[in-house]
Amino acid sequence: MTTEAPIRLATRGSELATIQAGSVRDALERRRRDAELVTVETTGDRIRDELIHRLGKTGAFVRSLDERVLEGDADAAVHSLKDVPTDSPEELVVAAVPERAPAGDVLVTPDGRTLSDLPRNATVGTSSLRRGAQLRRERPDVEIEPLRGNVDTRVAKLLAPTLQAERERRREAAREETAESGAAEEPAETAPAAADTAVAEWREGLDPIERRALDLDVETEYDAIVLAAAGLERVGLLASLDVHHLSRSEFVPAPGQGALAITAPADAEVVDVLRTALDHRPTRIATTVERTVLAELGGGCVAPLGVHARLQGSNVNVRVGAYSRDGEEAVLASRDLPADRYAEAARSFAREVADDGAAELIDHAKRDAVVETAEDGAASATGDGG
């Protein structure tokens, strides 16, 4: 490497965040620049029992990292771009946007079913207003239940009931086989031990995420959950699970989904280093279009809004989906924007979408969020929040 001081990268401590920051560190080291991770606990990490859209302003997973950068405890911060507010502090810039991972969402089930295959009134887990609205639009009968936690925790919650039922089935089968064999003089005592041995052997053949699910106490049984494909891919679970990739036309992803953002002080020398080593122009352009549309519409994290863009030759194809929270109303639009003036064209397109009804849907969602927050506050004050 070099004799220069390592670039200190602030990151959350979750498995996914550490993997993401580690990929940035590794990319820098491939360019012969030392880097190290600085783990920071964020507001979003501390409030684990609250839904994302109720954590206050956007940036619950971002501000703590950026504060450490501005205070000089880190040189840059690694974020999931979809978490980064469009009104970040002026002292900071997005120094680099690496090449994007898959941007879409996936439906995960224990047995590989698609959304149309789920039983009537199926329970689907997500804490995203956007995903909830999109699911209700496609399947009005489904029950949406909150789902928080790290990626592996969410998957384990889905798998737990099926695996735990299979464990009990195997245990009972082993007990019956031992009791019926007549080989043991005291089958009543021997059968439980034989059953435990059979279950232990079966457990050893499971994946780590499946073994974790066996020990999980789950309150809600989900028929399916919806997650970002990028997160599953980064933690190494996408290929091992039964997933159905949801159409990005109907399930328009969140702005910036699948991409990372590395923020740094605007006047720091490290900005040029990060941009040269890490920035991926097609991803930068596409996500800038998405975030420009988001900023113009003002959706934030309190309105069901999806924006997805891709650079295609001399154009940027962008699709927007704005939804009512119940999924009954939606404004869907797409446009090819000229790549040579993508930011200006994105603002103009966003204004058209707003005039076509998106602004009204977003305003309604914001009012719903205010009422919801007020009701939660009143319940907490009277002791009725449970």
VENMOJO-V841473 format. One record per backbone hydrogen bond with DSSP energy under -0.5 kcal/mol. NH is the residue of the N-H (numbers start at 0). CO is the residue of the C=O. E is the energy in kcal/mol with one decimal. If there is no record, write none. Layout:
nh->(NH:NH)
co->(CO:CO)
e->(E:E)
This chain:
nh->(6:7:8:8:9:9:10:17:18:19:20:21:22:23:24:25:26:27:28:29:30:30:31:32:35:37:38:39:42:43:45:46:47:49:53:54:61:62:64:65:66:67:68:69:70:71:72:73:74:75:76:77:78:78:80:80:81:82:83:83:84:87:91:92:94:94:95:100:105:106:107:107:108:116:117:117:121:123:123:124:125:125:126:128:131:132:133:134:135:136:137:138:141:142:143:144:144:153:154:155:156:157:158:159:160:162:163:164:165:166:167:168:169:170:171:172:173:174:175:176:177:178:179:180:181:186:188:189:190:192:193:194:195:196:197:198:199:200:201:202:203:204:204:205:210:211:212:213:214:214:215:217:221:222:223:224:225:226:228:229:231:232:233:234:235:236:237:239:240:240:242:243:245:250:251:256:258:260:261:262:262:263:265:267:270:271:272:273:274:275:276:277:278:278:279:280:283:284:285:286:287:288:289:290:291:292:293:294:295:296:297:298:301:304:305:306:307:309:311:311:314:315:316:316:317:317:318:319:320:321:322:323:326:330:332:334:336:336:338:340:341:344:345:346:347:348:349:350:351:352:353:354:355:356:357:358:360:361:362:363:364:365:366:367:368:369:370:371:372:373:374:375:376:377:378:379:380:381:382:382:383:384)
co->(33:5:6:35:7:75:37:13:14:15:16:17:18:19:20:21:22:23:24:25:26:27:28:27:6:8:36:10:59:59:41:42:45:46:50:51:58:58:61:61:62:63:64:65:66:68:67:67:7:7:262:9:76:260:78:258:255:79:79:80:82:84:88:263:92:261:261:257:226:243:105:224:241:113:113:114:118:121:142:223:123:144:146:126:127:128:129:130:131:132:133:134:138:121:141:123:142:149:150:151:152:153:154:155:156:158:159:160:161:162:163:164:165:166:167:168:169:170:171:172:173:174:175:176:177:183:185:185:186:188:189:190:191:192:193:194:195:196:197:198:199:200:201:202:206:207:208:209:210:211:212:215:219:122:122:107:124:105:103:101:227:228:229:230:232:231:231:236:236:237:240:106:104:246:249:253:255:78:95:76:260:92:90:264:267:268:268:269:270:271:272:273:273:274:96:278:279:280:281:282:283:284:285:286:287:288:289:290:291:292:293:293:298:302:320:252:318:316:309:314:311:336:309:314:315:334:307:332:305:330:303:328:323:321:319:317:315:334:313:337:338:340:341:342:343:344:345:346:347:348:349:350:351:353:352:353:356:357:358:359:360:361:362:363:364:365:366:367:368:369:370:371:372:373:374:375:376:377:378:379:378:378)
e->(-2.5:-0.6:-0.6:-3.2:-0.6:-3.2:-2.5:-2.7:-2.3:-2.6:-2.8:-2.5:-2.0:-1.4:-2.6:-2.7:-1.9:-2.2:-2.4:-1.8:-0.7:-0.8:-1.6:-1.9:-2.3:-3.1:-0.5:-2.8:-0.6:-2.1:-1.7:-1.9:-1.1:-0.8:-2.0:-1.7:-1.6:-2.2:-0.6:-2.2:-2.6:-1.5:-1.5:-2.6:-2.1:-1.3:-2.2:-1.0:-1.7:-1.9:-2.2:-2.6:-0.6:-2.7:-0.6:-2.3:-0.6:-2.1:-0.5:-1.4:-0.5:-0.6:-1.7:-2.5:-1.3:-1.7:-1.3:-2.6:-3.0:-2.9:-0.6:-3.2:-1.9:-0.6:-0.8:-0.8:-1.4:-0.6:-2.9:-2.4:-0.5:-2.2:-0.5:-0.5:-2.4:-2.5:-2.5:-2.6:-2.3:-2.0:-1.7:-3.4:-1.7:-3.2:-0.6:-2.4:-0.6:-2.4:-2.1:-2.4:-2.2:-1.6:-2.3:-2.1:-0.5:-2.3:-3.0:-2.1:-2.0:-2.3:-1.9:-2.1:-2.4:-2.5:-2.5:-2.2:-2.4:-2.1:-2.4:-2.3:-2.3:-2.6:-2.4:-1.3:-0.8:-0.6:-1.5:-2.1:-2.9:-0.7:-2.4:-2.6:-2.5:-2.1:-2.3:-2.4:-2.4:-2.2:-2.0:-2.8:-1.9:-0.7:-0.9:-1.8:-2.3:-2.2:-1.7:-1.5:-0.7:-1.0:-1.3:-0.8:-0.7:-2.8:-1.5:-2.1:-1.9:-2.1:-2.6:-0.6:-1.6:-2.4:-2.5:-1.7:-1.0:-2.7:-1.2:-0.8:-1.0:-0.5:-1.1:-2.2:-2.2:-3.2:-0.9:-2.3:-2.1:-2.3:-2.5:-2.0:-0.6:-2.0:-3.3:-1.9:-1.3:-0.7:-1.1:-2.9:-2.6:-2.4:-2.3:-2.5:-0.7:-1.3:-2.5:-0.6:-2.8:-2.8:-2.3:-2.7:-1.9:-2.1:-2.0:-2.6:-2.2:-2.3:-2.3:-2.5:-2.2:-2.4:-2.5:-0.9:-1.1:-1.2:-3.0:-1.8:-2.5:-2.1:-0.5:-3.4:-1.8:-2.9:-2.4:-0.5:-0.5:-2.7:-2.8:-3.1:-2.8:-2.3:-2.4:-2.4:-1.6:-2.7:-2.1:-2.2:-2.9:-0.7:-2.7:-1.4:-0.8:-2.4:-2.3:-1.9:-2.0:-2.5:-2.5:-2.0:-1.6:-2.4:-2.5:-2.2:-1.6:-1.5:-2.0:-1.3:-1.9:-2.6:-2.4:-2.3:-2.2:-2.3:-2.2:-2.4:-2.0:-2.0:-2.3:-2.6:-2.4:-2.3:-2.6:-2.2:-2.3:-2.3:-2.3:-2.3:-2.0:-1.5:-0.7:-0.6:-2.9:-0.7)
